[in-house]
Structure formats: structure tokens, C-alpha cells
Amino acid sequence: MNATNKDGFTKVQRLVDGKCNYIDANGKIISNTWFDWVGDFYDDNDGFALVERENHQYNYIDKEGKILSNEWFKWLDFFHNGFARVQRFDDLMNFITKDGKIISDEWFRYVDYFDEYGLAVVQRTSGELCKIDKQGKIVISK
């Protein structure tokens, strides 16, 4: 696995254990952590790349090799307007920001994208549909 993307990063894989990482244009490994799988850095994903570690746990990594969140997830969506939807292993969802902050203390059954007004429809674990703002506060409850 050696594929250079347009940002000058090359995916590399160790022969000894199959773990993956990236090297920059100078040949320097960007992360101290080695992964089971690494994705591409996408501009439309705010420059983050998806990485996977054992047991299908996912996170994002930036171009300096920093892992976005201390928590690892079952599923992550692409960033959209500075927010990505994330799903924990208990299947509850939330949003994460580009600095790794989960926006709400409450986790939801489902979260939709933020609309042009900065609100997202969420479904609470009780089944109630609400709208939250970009700070994770419930602003409309049905």
C-alpha cells in the first residue's frame, strides 16, 4: 500500500504486522500510532482522514498526525460546515467539531445535518424529536 495523494501524503503499511500510517513529502511518519486501515485526506472533509484501529473502531487524524478525539467510534460521517456526525458503540449519535469536542452532553438515537439556520433535527432516546443548535442545546422540542 503506497499511494500518494494530492497533499503529498503517502499511505504506508508495515510488512511485519500490516499496520498503516502516512508519511509526508519528506518521508517522515506523521503519527506515532499505527492503524489497521487509513483513508485519504479530503479537502471537503476539512483536511481530516479516517483511520481505523482494532475491532472496527474509527476516528479522524489531521495532517500533523493528531488523532481528533480520545473516544473511538463505531461510525463517523464526513465533516459538513465544521461538524461531523458520530456514532458510539451503543448506537447513540452526536456531533463532533474539528477540535474534537462533542457538542452535546446528551447522546441521541439519530442526528440529522445542520440546516441553513444552524439547527439539526435529533431524536432523543425517549423517541422525542427536537432541534438542537450548534452548541448542542435543545431549542425546539415537539
C-alpha positions in Angstrom: 0.0 0.0 0.0 1.8 3.0 -1.2 -0.4 5.7 -2.7 0.5 9.4 -2.6 -2.5 11.8 -2.6 -2.5 15.4 -3.9 -1.5 16.7 -0.5 1.8 14.9 -0.6 1.0 12.2 2.0 1.7 8.6 1.2 -0.1 5.7 2.8 2.4 3.1 4.1 2.0 -0.3 5.5 4.4 -2.3 7.7 5.1 -5.8 6.4 5.6 -7.2 9.9 2.1 -6.6 11.1 0.1 -4.9 8.3 -0.4 -1.7 10.3 -0.8 1.5 8.3 0.3 5.1 8.7 1.2 8.1 6.5 4.5 9.7 5.5 4.8 13.3 4.4 6.6 14.6 1.4 9.9 14.5 3.4 9.5 10.8 4.3 8.6 11.5 7.9 5.9 9.2 9.5 3.2 11.6 10.7 1.7 9.7 13.6 3.2 7.7 16.5 0.1 5.5 16.3 -0.2 2.8 13.7 -3.6 1.8 12.4 -5.4 -1.2 10.9 -6.5 1.0 8.0 -6.1 4.6 6.9 -8.2 6.6 4.5 -7.4 9.7 2.4 -7.1 13.3 3.4 -10.0 15.1 1.8 -10.3 18.9 1.4 -14.1 18.6 1.6 -13.6 16.7 4.9 -11.8 19.8 6.4 -8.5 18.0 5.8 -9.1 15.1 8.0 -8.6 11.4 7.2 -10.5 8.5 8.6 -8.4 5.9 10.5 -9.4 2.5 11.9 -7.9 0.6 14.8 -8.7 -2.9 16.1 -12.3 -4.1 16.4 -13.5 -1.6 13.8 -13.1 1.5 15.9 -12.9 4.7 13.9 -11.5 8.2 14.4 -10.1 11.1 12.4 -6.5 12.2 12.1 -5.2 15.6 10.9 -2.2 16.3 8.7 0.1 16.7 11.7 -0.8 13.1 12.9 -3.0 14.2 15.8 -6.0 11.9 16.5 -9.1 14.1 16.7 -10.9 12.5 19.6 -9.9 10.5 22.7 -13.1 8.5 22.1 -13.2 6.0 19.2 -16.4 5.5 17.3 -18.5 2.8 15.6 -19.1 5.2 12.7 -18.1 8.8 11.6 -19.6 10.9 8.9 -17.8 13.4 6.7 -17.5 16.9 8.1 -20.1 19.3 6.9 -19.9 23.0 7.8 -17.4 22.2 10.6 -19.4 19.3 12.2 -19.3 15.6 11.7 -21.9 13.1 12.9 -20.5 10.3 15.1 -22.0 7.1 16.5 -20.8 5.3 19.6 -20.9 1.6 20.0 -24.2 1.8 21.9 -25.6 3.2 18.6 -26.2 6.7 20.0 -25.2 9.7 17.9 -23.9 13.2 18.4 -21.8 15.8 16.6 -18.0 16.4 16.8 -16.2 19.6 15.9 -12.9 20.0 14.1 -11.2 20.5 17.5 -12.6 17.1 18.8 -15.4 18.5 21.0 -18.6 16.6 21.3 -21.3 19.3 21.2 -24.0 17.9 23.4 -23.8 16.1 26.8 -26.9 14.2 25.6 -26.5 11.4 23.1 -29.3 10.8 20.6 -30.9 7.9 18.7 -30.4 9.9 15.5 -29.0 13.3 14.4 -29.5 14.9 11.1 -27.3 17.6 9.4 -27.5 21.2 10.5 -29.7 23.3 8.2 -29.2 26.8 6.9 -30.5 28.2 10.2 -27.9 26.3 12.3 -30.4 23.8 13.6 -30.4 20.0 13.4 -33.2 17.5 14.0 -32.4 14.9 16.6 -34.2 12.1 18.1 -33.8 11.6 21.9 -33.6 8.2 23.4 -37.2 8.7 24.6 -38.2 9.0 20.9 -39.0 12.7 21.1 -37.9 14.7 18.1 -36.2 18.0 18.8 -33.9 20.6 17.2 -30.5 21.5 18.6 -28.3 24.4 17.9 -24.6 24.2 17.1 -23.8 24.4 20.8 -25.8 21.2 21.4 -28.6 22.9 23.2 -32.2 21.9 22.5 -34.0 24.9 21.1 -37.2 23.4 19.7 -39.0 20.4 21.3 -42.1 18.8 19.8 
